[in-house]
Amino acid sequence: MTTTITDRPGDGTAASPPAISVRDLSVDYASEHGEVHAVRGLSFDVEAGRTLAIAGESGSGKSATSLAAMGLLPDSASVAGSVRIGGREIVGMTDEQMTPIRGSEMSMIFQDPLSALTPVFTIGQQIAEALDAHQTLSRAAVRSRSIELLELVGISEPERRLTAYPHQFSGGMRQRVMIAIAIANDPQVIIADEPTTALDVTIQAQVLDVLATAQRETGAAVVLITHDLGVVAGVADDVLIMYAGRPVEYGTADQIFTRPQMPYTMGLLGAVPRPDRRSPGPLVPIDGSPPSPLELPPGCPFAPRCPMATQACEAAEPPLVLQDGGHMSACIRSAEIVHGGLTHADVYPLPTIETSELAARPRAERDSVLSVDGLHRHFNLTNGLLRKKTGTVRAVDGISFDIRTGETLALVGESGCGKSTTLLEIMRLKKPGSGRVVVMGRDVAAMDGAARRATRKELQIVFQDPISSLDPRMVVYDVLAEPLRAHGVGKARINDRIGELMQLVGLNPDHVDRFPEQFSGGQRQRIAIARALAVQPALIVLDEPVSALDVSIQAGIVNLLESLQAELKLSYLFVAHDLSVVRHIADRVAVMYLGRIVEIGGVDEIFGRPRHPYTQALLSAAPIPDPAVERARERTVLTGDLPSPTESIPGCRFRTRCPTYRLLPDADRHRCETDEPELVREEGVADQERACHFPS
């Protein structure tokens, strides 16, 4: 089926052909199980200076589209249709023919810059390679242009950085180098494939600003592949939503976010929590999983998951149809959605999450399940045969917090701030190097083996990647039975308990004889949660439990965690970099920076009235899935990267990046340079503390 987005009426102002024009693009792969239809009849245009965002769940065909456009698909892939760059057809070109086009007329920014950059060449050599491939320049001119490019993407001391290797750069700096290489020859088209996925929210904001600068400098058309709808709202002019290899909705960013016309798009938007306000209820979960490209259902591919599906939806796959104002959707009920003014709340039945009886009880009256006081964790750096000490990593440097029954405390901060080390210190249940950890009223320093074993039942963990945390050689029954056997539970009770656990996390108990690989990503995470619940803990540590999931699957897991907490009176220690999820699920938030907590308090106070400049910068960098809000808001973009935890920074550790510090008079600066601020209670706020001499 051919989908022609470009048939929509234009404004008549385009004086030149689009920078990239795609017509009836199809990508097929041969596999041992049959032919995989990754992309099916896709068409779109992107004009110079505009950004098209392509969004959708994993497996929807986004990356296959970008690789086909660049001619980077393997020989096993069959590509049909047309991709024209500046009027030149590239489908069917050989690698030799594509070489002068890649990097000059079109370029690509990959998701993982560490894999895209060659580790044995310096940064300067790799930028020079891109310039030499398409231009005839002297060595002096290449060096000058390389320095200019690094300055343009915001890398300090560019002359010195040219001689550095990729491993000596942070993730954000490597991505900026990739952008510098991508724009080195002023391409007409830049394809960015998930360029911010693995980055902290502050570094993500920097990279997106650099990408916008690069677009202004080159005038290029940008095709942005992403699953982050907050990023889409902030940078895209037009949005293309893909499902099962084809587009199901297309329009401007304002049209897609304010008036979605296809139930799939409505579900995606309803599944996204917002960092600027608390969601009033459960998130929208899209039941089921995307269909296999090997076995597409009859009719509309989304029908098996769609709450509005009727028998007519199974008759034929609906084409992409123009609705109004250039807005297009592939749904036979789009007119009903538009004229009825339906929203995701009208279309998707939301699960009911009972409110825990603890919600009405003051925090001070609840029992403490975890108390951390003055926790330190330092690591010595050594060198040579004699293991001579060369430095100290201050991973955790004196933090204190507590968690009460039925409460969720979120630890947030950039990578390297000490979040994961804090979790590991708690999970060890051993005497810390300095400070005190108390679990369920028991000091871990005083525990013997029997007490530690008993306490392990009260404290469980769910990891970020369920594929790595579940043994692929064990069926689900054995995965869930293992912790029960370890704590001496009898076989009859194990059988009953496993059935209870599968039902508790929303999985079919009959599937316990399957291996983890036979489940989807969201189902695997539910199995990991069931395993953590097996021994009926009081506290569950959640280490980025939804960051590896599509937004639609993420919503179901977040709803599940909230439901389990209310039903079982669980407490959570929740580590995440997604501040939208934190705003939705947390009761209290602790913000960490270089091993210290710089602000802590209730979620509404921290998000609604942040006092520490670092907290303000984090919240400012968090994208909001609303184009109108994103365009109007003022950002506090931090300069530079997080300092190394091996550095000894006198005074306030944040002052090297602090926007407030730069505006202070000399006397106040001196205080920041010499006196490290301690956490003090915020005046007039019952539950908020900040470590800043000059709070905003």
GUGU-978327 format. One record per residue (C-alpha): residue number from 1; z, y, x negated. Coordinates in steps of 0.2 Angstrom, whole numbers, plus 5000, padded with zeros to 4 digits. Layout:
N
SITE,seq,up,north,east
SITE,NUM,Z,Y,X
...
//
This chain:
696
SITE,seq,up,north,east
SITE,1,5000,5000,5000
SITE,2,4995,5017,4993
SITE,3,5008,5031,4994
SITE,4,5001,5048,4992
SITE,5,5015,5061,4989
SITE,6,5002,5074,4984
SITE,7,4994,5075,5001
SITE,8,5007,5087,5007
SITE,9,5002,5105,5010
SITE,10,5005,5116,4995
SITE,11,5008,5135,4994
SITE,12,4990,5138,4987
SITE,13,4997,5146,4971
SITE,14,4993,5133,4959
SITE,15,4979,5140,4947
SITE,16,4978,5125,4936
SITE,17,4979,5106,4937
SITE,18,4996,5098,4937
SITE,19,5003,5094,4920
SITE,20,5005,5075,4925
SITE,21,4996,5067,4940
SITE,22,5000,5049,4945
SITE,23,4989,5040,4958
SITE,24,4992,5023,4966
SITE,25,5002,5017,4951
SITE,26,5006,4999,4951
SITE,27,5016,4989,4938
SITE,28,5017,4970,4939
SITE,29,5025,4957,4928
SITE,30,5021,4939,4926
SITE,31,5037,4928,4927
SITE,32,5040,4909,4928
SITE,33,5045,4912,4946
SITE,34,5030,4922,4951
SITE,35,5023,4939,4950
SITE,36,5036,4954,4949
SITE,37,5030,4969,4958
SITE,38,5040,4983,4949
SITE,39,5030,4998,4955
SITE,40,5019,4998,4971
SITE,41,5006,5011,4974
SITE,42,5015,5027,4968
SITE,43,5007,5044,4968
SITE,44,5015,5061,4963
SITE,45,5010,5077,4954
SITE,46,5022,5088,4943
SITE,47,5016,5106,4938
SITE,48,5020,5114,4922
SITE,49,5038,5122,4922
SITE,50,5044,5111,4936
SITE,51,5056,5096,4936
SITE,52,5054,5081,4947
SITE,53,5069,5069,4948
SITE,54,5066,5051,4952
SITE,55,5082,5043,4959
SITE,56,5087,5026,4966
SITE,57,5097,5010,4963
SITE,58,5094,4999,4948
SITE,59,5078,4989,4950
SITE,60,5070,5002,4961
SITE,61,5056,5005,4948
SITE,62,5061,5021,4940
SITE,63,5061,5016,4922
SITE,64,5045,5005,4924
SITE,65,5036,5021,4931
SITE,66,5041,5031,4915
SITE,67,5037,5018,4903
SITE,68,5020,5015,4912
SITE,69,5017,5034,4910
SITE,70,5020,5033,4892
SITE,71,5010,5017,4889
SITE,72,5025,5009,4882
SITE,73,5026,4993,4893
SITE,74,5024,4976,4885
SITE,75,5007,4967,4885
SITE,76,5014,4955,4899
SITE,77,5014,4970,4911
SITE,78,4999,4973,4922
SITE,79,4996,4992,4925
SITE,80,4984,4998,4938
SITE,81,4981,5015,4946
SITE,82,4979,5032,4937
SITE,83,4990,5043,4926
SITE,84,4982,5059,4920
SITE,85,4990,5071,4907
SITE,86,4981,5088,4907
SITE,87,4966,5079,4916
SITE,88,4965,5065,4904
SITE,89,4966,5047,4910
SITE,90,4978,5037,4900
SITE,91,4980,5020,4910
SITE,92,4970,5008,4900
SITE,93,4971,5016,4883
SITE,94,4976,5006,4868
SITE,95,4991,5010,4857
SITE,96,4979,5017,4844
SITE,97,4972,5029,4858
SITE,98,4989,5033,4864
SITE,99,4996,5038,4847
SITE,100,4989,5056,4846
SITE,101,4995,5059,4864
SITE,102,5013,5053,4863
SITE,103,5023,5066,4855
SITE,104,5010,5080,4857
SITE,105,5004,5080,4875
SITE,106,5019,5070,4882
SITE,107,5035,5065,4875
SITE,108,5050,5054,4880
SITE,109,5069,5056,4879
SITE,110,5077,5039,4880
SITE,111,5094,5034,4887
SITE,112,5102,5028,4871
SITE,113,5098,5040,4856
SITE,114,5107,5028,4844
SITE,115,5094,5015,4847
SITE,116,5079,5027,4848
SITE,117,5083,5035,4831
SITE,118,5080,5025,4815
SITE,119,5097,5023,4806
SITE,120,5090,5022,4788
SITE,121,5081,5039,4789
SITE,122,5089,5056,4789
SITE,123,5088,5068,4804
SITE,124,5076,5079,4794
SITE,125,5065,5065,4790
SITE,126,5063,5059,4808
SITE,127,5059,5077,4814
SITE,128,5047,5079,4800
SITE,129,5039,5062,4805
SITE,130,5036,5069,4823
SITE,131,5028,5085,4816
SITE,132,5017,5077,4803
SITE,133,5010,5065,4816
SITE,134,5002,5079,4825
SITE,135,5001,5094,4814
SITE,136,4995,5099,4797
SITE,137,5010,5108,4789
SITE,138,5016,5112,4772
SITE,139,5033,5105,4767
SITE,140,5041,5122,4768
SITE,141,5034,5124,4786
SITE,142,5040,5107,4791
SITE,143,5058,5111,4785
SITE,144,5057,5129,4793
SITE,145,5052,5121,4810
SITE,146,5065,5107,4809
SITE,147,5079,5120,4806
SITE,148,5072,5130,4821
SITE,149,5072,5115,4832
SITE,150,5090,5110,4828
SITE,151,5095,5128,4831
SITE,152,5086,5128,4847
SITE,153,5096,5113,4853
SITE,154,5112,5120,4848
SITE,155,5117,5110,4832
SITE,156,5127,5121,4820
SITE,157,5123,5122,4801
SITE,158,5105,5115,4804
SITE,159,5101,5116,4785
SITE,160,5115,5104,4781
SITE,161,5112,5093,4796
SITE,162,5094,5089,4791
SITE,163,5101,5078,4777
SITE,164,5113,5068,4789
SITE,165,5110,5051,4796
SITE,166,5111,5047,4815
SITE,167,5128,5038,4813
SITE,168,5136,5054,4806
SITE,169,5132,5063,4823
SITE,170,5141,5061,4839
SITE,171,5132,5054,4855
SITE,172,5129,5072,4861
SITE,173,5122,5078,4845
SITE,174,5111,5063,4844
SITE,175,5104,5066,4861
SITE,176,5101,5084,4856
SITE,177,5091,5078,4841
SITE,178,5081,5067,4852
SITE,179,5077,5083,4863
SITE,180,5072,5092,4847
SITE,181,5060,5078,4842
SITE,182,5053,5078,4860
SITE,183,5049,5096,4860
SITE,184,5043,5098,4842
SITE,185,5025,5099,4846
SITE,186,5026,5108,4863
SITE,187,5021,5094,4874
SITE,188,5014,5097,4892
SITE,189,5026,5083,4899
SITE,190,5043,5078,4895
SITE,191,5050,5062,4902
SITE,192,5069,5060,4902
SITE,193,5075,5043,4906
SITE,194,5094,5043,4910
SITE,195,5097,5056,4896
SITE,196,5115,5059,4900
SITE,197,5121,5042,4907
SITE,198,5132,5037,4892
SITE,199,5139,5055,4888
SITE,200,5155,5064,4893
SITE,201,5154,5076,4907
SITE,202,5156,5091,4894
SITE,203,5143,5084,4883
SITE,204,5132,5080,4898
SITE,205,5133,5099,4903
SITE,206,5128,5104,4885
SITE,207,5113,5092,4885
SITE,208,5107,5098,4902
SITE,209,5107,5116,4896
SITE,210,5098,5111,4880
SITE,211,5085,5102,4891
SITE,212,5083,5117,4902
SITE,213,5081,5128,4886
SITE,214,5068,5116,4879
SITE,215,5058,5117,4896
SITE,216,5058,5136,4895
SITE,217,5052,5136,4877
SITE,218,5038,5124,4880
SITE,219,5034,5127,4898
SITE,220,5033,5108,4900
SITE,221,5034,5098,4916
SITE,222,5049,5087,4916
SITE,223,5051,5070,4925
SITE,224,5069,5066,4925
SITE,225,5075,5048,4928
SITE,226,5093,5047,4934
SITE,227,5105,5039,4946
SITE,228,5117,5054,4945
SITE,229,5114,5064,4961
SITE,230,5125,5078,4955
SITE,231,5113,5080,4940
SITE,232,5098,5080,4952
SITE,233,5106,5094,4962
SITE,234,5108,5104,4947
SITE,235,5091,5103,4938
SITE,236,5078,5096,4950
SITE,237,5065,5106,4959
SITE,238,5058,5091,4968
SITE,239,5066,5074,4971
SITE,240,5058,5057,4973
SITE,241,5069,5043,4980
SITE,242,5063,5025,4976
SITE,243,5067,5009,4983
SITE,244,5060,4991,4980
SITE,245,5046,4999,4969
SITE,246,5040,5012,4980
SITE,247,5045,5030,4986
SITE,248,5054,5031,5002
SITE,249,5057,5050,5003
SITE,250,5051,5065,4994
SITE,251,5054,5084,4995
SITE,252,5062,5098,4987
SITE,253,5080,5097,4981
SITE,254,5086,5107,4996
SITE,255,5077,5097,5008
SITE,256,5083,5080,5001
SITE,257,5101,5085,5000
SITE,258,5103,5095,5016
SITE,259,5091,5086,5028
SITE,260,5088,5068,5022
SITE,261,5076,5059,5034
SITE,262,5078,5041,5028
SITE,263,5093,5030,5030
SITE,264,5093,5025,5012
SITE,265,5094,5042,5005
SITE,266,5107,5046,5018
SITE,267,5117,5032,5012
SITE,268,5115,5037,4994
SITE,269,5121,5054,4997
SITE,270,5136,5048,5008
SITE,271,5141,5037,4994
SITE,272,5144,5051,4982
SITE,273,5161,5059,4981
SITE,274,5162,5077,4977
SITE,275,5173,5085,4963
SITE,276,5175,5101,4972
SITE,277,5183,5094,4988
SITE,278,5192,5079,4993
SITE,279,5182,5067,5004
SITE,280,5191,5066,5021
SITE,281,5189,5047,5023
SITE,282,5180,5032,5015
SITE,283,5164,5033,5006
SITE,284,5148,5027,5013
SITE,285,5145,5009,5007
SITE,286,5127,5002,5008
SITE,287,5130,4984,5012
SITE,288,5120,4971,5003
SITE,289,5109,4972,4987
SITE,290,5091,4978,4984
SITE,291,5079,4964,4987
SITE,292,5071,4955,4973
SITE,293,5054,4961,4968
SITE,294,5049,4943,4969
SITE,295,5054,4940,4987
SITE,296,5052,4956,4997
SITE,297,5057,4955,5015
SITE,298,5043,4957,5028
SITE,299,5041,4975,5035
SITE,300,5052,4988,5028
SITE,301,5061,4982,5012
SITE,302,5077,4992,5017
SITE,303,5078,4984,5034
SITE,304,5091,4970,5029
SITE,305,5103,4984,5024
SITE,306,5099,4998,5036
SITE,307,5111,5001,5050
SITE,308,5096,5009,5060
SITE,309,5084,4994,5058
SITE,310,5076,4987,5074
SITE,311,5064,4973,5076
SITE,312,5049,4985,5074
SITE,313,5055,4988,5056
SITE,314,5051,4970,5052
SITE,315,5033,4972,5058
SITE,316,5025,4982,5044
SITE,317,5031,4992,5029
SITE,318,5031,5010,5034
SITE,319,5020,5022,5024
SITE,320,5026,5039,5017
SITE,321,5023,5051,5031
SITE,322,5023,5070,5030
SITE,323,5036,5077,5042
SITE,324,5038,5096,5039
SITE,325,5037,5108,5025
SITE,326,5031,5096,5013
SITE,327,5046,5084,5016
SITE,328,5040,5066,5017
SITE,329,5049,5050,5022
SITE,330,5045,5031,5024
SITE,331,5054,5027,5040
SITE,332,5048,5024,5058
SITE,333,5064,5032,5064
SITE,334,5063,5048,5053
SITE,335,5058,5059,5068
SITE,336,5074,5053,5078
SITE,337,5085,5057,5063
SITE,338,5077,5075,5061
SITE,339,5077,5079,5079
SITE,340,5094,5072,5083
SITE,341,5102,5081,5068
SITE,342,5109,5064,5062
SITE,343,5120,5063,5046
SITE,344,5126,5049,5036
SITE,345,5142,5049,5046
SITE,346,5131,5046,5062
SITE,347,5121,5032,5054
SITE,348,5133,5022,5043
SITE,349,5148,5014,5051
SITE,350,5163,5018,5039
SITE,351,5176,5005,5036
SITE,352,5194,5008,5042
SITE,353,5207,5011,5028
SITE,354,5224,5010,5035
SITE,355,5236,5023,5028
SITE,356,5251,5016,5018
SITE,357,5268,5019,5025
SITE,358,5272,5025,5007
SITE,359,5261,5040,5010
SITE,360,5274,5049,5021
SITE,361,5288,5045,5008
SITE,362,5291,5059,4995
SITE,363,5286,5054,4978
SITE,364,5304,5056,4971
SITE,365,5310,5043,4983
SITE,366,5298,5029,4977
SITE,367,5302,5017,4964
SITE,368,5295,5019,4946
SITE,369,5283,5005,4941
SITE,370,5278,5012,4924
SITE,371,5287,5026,4913
SITE,372,5279,5032,4897
SITE,373,5290,5043,4886
SITE,374,5284,5051,4870
SITE,375,5272,5037,4866
SITE,376,5264,5038,4849
SITE,377,5250,5027,4842
SITE,378,5244,5031,4824
SITE,379,5232,5021,4813
SITE,380,5231,5022,4794
SITE,381,5214,5023,4786
SITE,382,5213,5014,4770
SITE,383,5200,5012,4756
SITE,384,5197,5001,4741
SITE,385,5204,4984,4736
SITE,386,5222,4991,4735
SITE,387,5220,4997,4753
SITE,388,5225,5015,4748
SITE,389,5229,5026,4762
SITE,390,5216,5039,4764
SITE,391,5221,5047,4781
SITE,392,5229,5044,4798
SITE,393,5221,5043,4815
SITE,394,5232,5051,4828
SITE,395,5225,5041,4843
SITE,396,5240,5044,4854
SITE,397,5252,5058,4849
SITE,398,5267,5059,4860
SITE,399,5262,5058,4879
SITE,400,5274,5055,4894
SITE,401,5270,5051,4912
SITE,402,5276,5040,4926
SITE,403,5269,5031,4940
SITE,404,5278,5027,4957
SITE,405,5275,5013,4970
SITE,406,5259,5015,4979
SITE,407,5252,5029,4968
SITE,408,5237,5032,4958
SITE,409,5237,5041,4942
SITE,410,5221,5045,4933
SITE,411,5219,5048,4915
SITE,412,5204,5059,4911
SITE,413,5197,5067,4895
SITE,414,5182,5065,4883
SITE,415,5179,5050,4873
SITE,416,5191,5049,4859
SITE,417,5205,5058,4867
SITE,418,5216,5043,4868
SITE,419,5214,5036,4885
SITE,420,5209,5018,4880
SITE,421,5222,5017,4867
SITE,422,5236,5022,4879
SITE,423,5230,5008,4890
SITE,424,5231,4995,4876
SITE,425,5248,5001,4871
SITE,426,5254,4998,4888
SITE,427,5246,4981,4891
SITE,428,5253,4975,4874
SITE,429,5271,4975,4881
SITE,430,5277,4977,4864
SITE,431,5288,4990,4856
SITE,432,5277,5005,4852
SITE,433,5277,5013,4835
SITE,434,5286,5028,4843
SITE,435,5292,5032,4860
SITE,436,5297,5021,4875
SITE,437,5287,5011,4888
SITE,438,5296,5005,4904
SITE,439,5288,4993,4916
SITE,440,5296,4989,4933
SITE,441,5313,4996,4925
SITE,442,5312,4985,4910
SITE,443,5310,4993,4892
SITE,444,5296,4983,4883
SITE,445,5305,4986,4867
SITE,446,5320,4975,4873
SITE,447,5309,4961,4880
SITE,448,5310,4943,4874
SITE,449,5296,4931,4876
SITE,450,5302,4925,4893
SITE,451,5304,4943,4900
SITE,452,5287,4948,4893
SITE,453,5279,4933,4902
SITE,454,5287,4937,4918
SITE,455,5282,4956,4916
SITE,456,5264,4951,4914
SITE,457,5263,4945,4932
SITE,458,5268,4963,4937
SITE,459,5254,4971,4926
SITE,460,5236,4967,4927
SITE,461,5219,4975,4921
SITE,462,5202,4977,4927
SITE,463,5189,4981,4914
SITE,464,5173,4992,4915
SITE,465,5160,4978,4912
SITE,466,5163,4963,4923
SITE,467,5149,4953,4914
SITE,468,5159,4953,4898
SITE,469,5176,4951,4906
SITE,470,5172,4935,4916
SITE,471,5169,4919,4907
SITE,472,5150,4914,4910
SITE,473,5154,4896,4908
SITE,474,5167,4895,4922
SITE,475,5164,4895,4940
SITE,476,5173,4908,4951
SITE,477,5186,4895,4956
SITE,478,5191,4892,4938
SITE,479,5190,4911,4934
SITE,480,5203,4914,4948
SITE,481,5213,4899,4945
SITE,482,5216,4902,4927
SITE,483,5230,4916,4929
SITE,484,5238,4905,4942
SITE,485,5239,4890,4931
SITE,486,5246,4900,4917
SITE,487,5260,4905,4928
SITE,488,5264,4888,4934
SITE,489,5257,4889,4952
SITE,490,5254,4871,4959
SITE,491,5236,4865,4964
SITE,492,5239,4865,4983
SITE,493,5244,4883,4982
SITE,494,5230,4888,4970
SITE,495,5217,4881,4983
SITE,496,5225,4892,4996
SITE,497,5227,4907,4985
SITE,498,5209,4907,4979
SITE,499,5203,4907,4998
SITE,500,5214,4921,5001
SITE,501,5208,4931,4986
SITE,502,5190,4929,4990
SITE,503,5193,4935,5008
SITE,504,5204,4949,5002
SITE,505,5190,4957,4991
SITE,506,5176,4954,5004
SITE,507,5168,4939,4996
SITE,508,5163,4922,5004
SITE,509,5176,4909,5000
SITE,510,5162,4896,5000
SITE,511,5154,4904,4985
SITE,512,5169,4899,4973
SITE,513,5158,4885,4965
SITE,514,5145,4898,4959
SITE,515,5145,4906,4941
SITE,516,5147,4924,4938
SITE,517,5129,4927,4934
SITE,518,5124,4921,4952
SITE,519,5133,4937,4959
SITE,520,5127,4955,4959
SITE,521,5136,4968,4948
SITE,522,5147,4974,4963
SITE,523,5152,4956,4968
SITE,524,5156,4953,4950
SITE,525,5168,4967,4950
SITE,526,5176,4961,4966
SITE,527,5179,4945,4957
SITE,528,5187,4954,4943
SITE,529,5198,4963,4955
SITE,530,5202,4946,4964
SITE,531,5208,4939,4947
SITE,532,5219,4954,4944
SITE,533,5227,4952,4961
SITE,534,5229,4933,4959
SITE,535,5247,4934,4953
SITE,536,5252,4948,4965
SITE,537,5255,4962,4952
SITE,538,5263,4979,4956
SITE,539,5253,4989,4944
SITE,540,5234,4987,4940
SITE,541,5226,4996,4926
SITE,542,5208,5001,4930
SITE,543,5198,5005,4914
SITE,544,5182,5013,4921
SITE,545,5180,5000,4935
SITE,546,5165,5008,4943
SITE,547,5155,5017,4929
SITE,548,5143,5003,4927
SITE,549,5139,5002,4945
SITE,550,5125,5010,4956
SITE,551,5132,5024,4967
SITE,552,5130,5013,4983
SITE,553,5140,4999,4976
SITE,554,5152,5010,4968
SITE,555,5157,5017,4985
SITE,556,5161,4999,4991
SITE,557,5172,4996,4976
SITE,558,5182,5013,4978
SITE,559,5184,5009,4997
SITE,560,5191,4991,4992
SITE,561,5203,4998,4979
SITE,562,5210,5011,4992
SITE,563,5211,4997,5006
SITE,564,5220,4985,4994
SITE,565,5232,4999,4988
SITE,566,5237,5003,5006
SITE,567,5239,4985,5011
SITE,568,5248,4978,4996
SITE,569,5257,4994,4991
SITE,570,5249,4993,4973
SITE,571,5250,5006,4960
SITE,572,5235,5011,4949
SITE,573,5233,5018,4932
SITE,574,5215,5024,4933
SITE,575,5204,5029,4918
SITE,576,5187,5037,4922
SITE,577,5175,5050,4916
SITE,578,5168,5053,4933
SITE,579,5178,5067,4940
SITE,580,5171,5065,4957
SITE,581,5178,5047,4959
SITE,582,5195,5054,4952
SITE,583,5196,5068,4965
SITE,584,5193,5055,4978
SITE,585,5205,5041,4973
SITE,586,5219,5049,4963
SITE,587,5235,5056,4968
SITE,588,5240,5063,4952
SITE,589,5229,5067,4936
SITE,590,5234,5068,4918
SITE,591,5221,5077,4907
SITE,592,5221,5071,4888
SITE,593,5214,5080,4873
SITE,594,5216,5073,4855
SITE,595,5230,5061,4859
SITE,596,5240,5074,4870
SITE,597,5242,5077,4888
SITE,598,5237,5096,4891
SITE,599,5239,5096,4910
SITE,600,5246,5085,4923
SITE,601,5250,5086,4941
SITE,602,5244,5082,4959
SITE,603,5226,5080,4961
SITE,604,5224,5095,4973
SITE,605,5233,5106,4961
SITE,606,5223,5100,4945
SITE,607,5206,5102,4954
SITE,608,5210,5117,4965
SITE,609,5220,5127,4953
SITE,610,5218,5121,4935
SITE,611,5228,5131,4922
SITE,612,5223,5124,4905
SITE,613,5206,5130,4899
SITE,614,5201,5112,4894
SITE,615,5204,5106,4912
SITE,616,5194,5121,4918
SITE,617,5180,5117,4906
SITE,618,5180,5098,4912
SITE,619,5179,5103,4930
SITE,620,5166,5116,4927
SITE,621,5155,5103,4919
SITE,622,5156,5090,4933
SITE,623,5140,5091,4943
SITE,624,5141,5094,4962
SITE,625,5129,5085,4973
SITE,626,5124,5101,4982
SITE,627,5110,5112,4975
SITE,628,5116,5128,4983
SITE,629,5133,5126,4975
SITE,630,5126,5121,4958
SITE,631,5115,5136,4957
SITE,632,5129,5148,4962
SITE,633,5143,5141,4951
SITE,634,5148,5148,4934
SITE,635,5150,5136,4921
SITE,636,5162,5135,4906
SITE,637,5152,5126,4893
SITE,638,5162,5121,4878
SITE,639,5154,5123,4861
SITE,640,5154,5110,4848
SITE,641,5161,5092,4849
SITE,642,5178,5084,4850
SITE,643,5186,5086,4833
SITE,644,5191,5069,4824
SITE,645,5208,5063,4828
SITE,646,5210,5061,4809
SITE,647,5210,5080,4807
SITE,648,5227,5089,4807
SITE,649,5224,5105,4817
SITE,650,5239,5117,4816
SITE,651,5245,5125,4832
SITE,652,5235,5122,4848
SITE,653,5223,5107,4845
SITE,654,5210,5114,4858
SITE,655,5209,5132,4850
SITE,656,5194,5127,4840
SITE,657,5184,5125,4856
SITE,658,5194,5136,4868
SITE,659,5185,5150,4877
SITE,660,5201,5159,4880
SITE,661,5206,5159,4862
SITE,662,5191,5168,4857
SITE,663,5195,5183,4868
SITE,664,5213,5185,4863
SITE,665,5220,5199,4852
SITE,666,5225,5194,4834
SITE,667,5243,5193,4838
SITE,668,5241,5180,4852
SITE,669,5228,5171,4842
SITE,670,5241,5169,4828
SITE,671,5253,5161,4841
SITE,672,5239,5148,4845
SITE,673,5236,5145,4827
SITE,674,5254,5141,4822
SITE,675,5263,5135,4838
SITE,676,5258,5119,4846
SITE,677,5261,5122,4865
SITE,678,5272,5109,4874
SITE,679,5270,5104,4892
SITE,680,5279,5116,4904
SITE,681,5281,5117,4922
SITE,682,5269,5128,4931
SITE,683,5279,5142,4940
SITE,684,5279,5140,4959
SITE,685,5271,5123,4959
SITE,686,5282,5108,4961
SITE,687,5271,5095,4952
SITE,688,5260,5103,4939
SITE,689,5263,5105,4920
SITE,690,5252,5113,4907
SITE,691,5252,5114,4888
SITE,692,5245,5132,4885
SITE,693,5252,5148,4879
SITE,694,5240,5158,4889
SITE,695,5235,5149,4905
SITE,696,5221,5156,4915
//
